[in-house]
């Protein structure tokens, strides 16, 4: 498991990432401590199986699962690190194309926090049974009214039976951690300024993460 530098960045953003921004409310803002990317180790483990399916196959699978289990509930993690004095968001990339926040679908009867810890351990740690993650505030909830529609950051009034609910949680990292990622995924650190509003590349949910984080004061911690 060799070390790699898993970031996608063609810019070094200006700014110190902390301190008073002139708005006068820093003292009352909830604080998120972030640590340098160099504080973490990155390695790989055996690939996870994935479904090589067409859009029609995926829609059929979603409908079958909904008929059997009802509403599909997913949980995803917003995880930040520091690079170039700027907050970066950790994203997973599958097959060099699709970007996603770490997380996944809950099991029947599983709580949001337990499910998110299980998914994070499966995708980001060497041992799937490890689950000592600090899951914090829920940042947003997204809804899919129908199988073929986009996700909405609210439940549309006319929706009687939504098909999917996705919840985003802030997950705070410790100062040190070994990230061990399946070989068919890449773990990338992408600057928030690159993600913001970039739906074409990252999709509607990920591109909205910087706005979700605007209520927080981000504090760079230099070990």
ZINOR-V992828 format. One record per run of one state. SS is the DSSP state (helix for helix, strand for strand, loop for the rest). FROM is the first residue (numbers start at 1). TO is the last residue. If there is no record, write none. Layout:
SS:FROM:TO ; SS:FROM:TO
This chain:
loop:1:6 ; strand:7:8 ; loop:9:25 ; helix:26:28 ; loop:29:29 ; strand:30:36 ; helix:37:39 ; strand:40:45 ; loop:46:54 ; helix:55:69 ; loop:70:71 ; strand:72:78 ; loop:79:79 ; strand:80:83 ; loop:84:85 ; strand:86:94 ; loop:95:97 ; strand:98:100 ; loop:101:102 ; strand:103:105 ; loop:106:111 ; helix:112:124 ; loop:125:133 ; strand:134:144 ; loop:145:150 ; strand:151:152 ; loop:153:163 ; strand:164:172 ; loop:173:176 ; strand:177:182 ; loop:183:184 ; strand:185:191 ; helix:192:195 ; loop:196:198 ; helix:199:206 ; loop:207:208 ; helix:209:215 ; strand:216:221 ; loop:222:223
